[in-house]
């Protein structure tokens, strides 16, 4: 029984380390967005990782930012949605200008 617990815990640690390594590799190669965000940038697109780990590219019209979440209209799902800022992968792209924006700087500007 103790051997089984050891292998299960070891497997979980290995999965965690692999995911963390992949995330750090993605972050090292991804472009950084500008922290100088002009006021009024509402329509943007970004890559979003859902709870199950699936990634989709979303285009939204943002309404507000509160408690680490952006609330806005998702043009892919055609409905109002809530997006966790920590789940946005990479920079945010201003749909009007194509400028890359830092996720947190953009969210704070809403």
GIBEL-V741444 format. One record per backbone hydrogen bond with DSSP energy under -0.5 kcal/mol. NH is the residue of the N-H (numbers start at 1). CO is the residue of the C=O. Records with the same first field share a line. If there is no record, write none. Layout:
# GIBEL-V741444
NH: CO + CO
This chain:
# GIBEL-V741444
5: 1
6: 2
7: 3
8: 4
9: 5
10: 6
11: 7
12: 8
13: 9
14: 10
15: 11
16: 12
17: 13
18: 14
19: 15
20: 16
21: 17
22: 18
23: 19
24: 20
25: 21
26: 22
27: 23
28: 24
29: 25
30: 26
34: 100
37: 35
38: 36
41: 38
42: 40
44: 42 + 60
45: 93
46: 58
47: 89
48: 56
49: 87
50: 48 + 54
53: 50
56: 48
58: 46 + 56
60: 44
61: 73
62: 42 + 60
63: 71
64: 71
66: 69
69: 66
70: 83
71: 64
72: 81
73: 61
74: 72 + 79
75: 59 + 73
76: 59
78: 74
79: 74
81: 72
83: 70
85: 68
87: 84
88: 85
89: 47 + 87
90: 88
92: 101
93: 45
94: 92 + 99
95: 43
96: 43
98: 94
101: 92
102: 34
106: 102
107: 103
108: 104
109: 105 + 106
110: 107
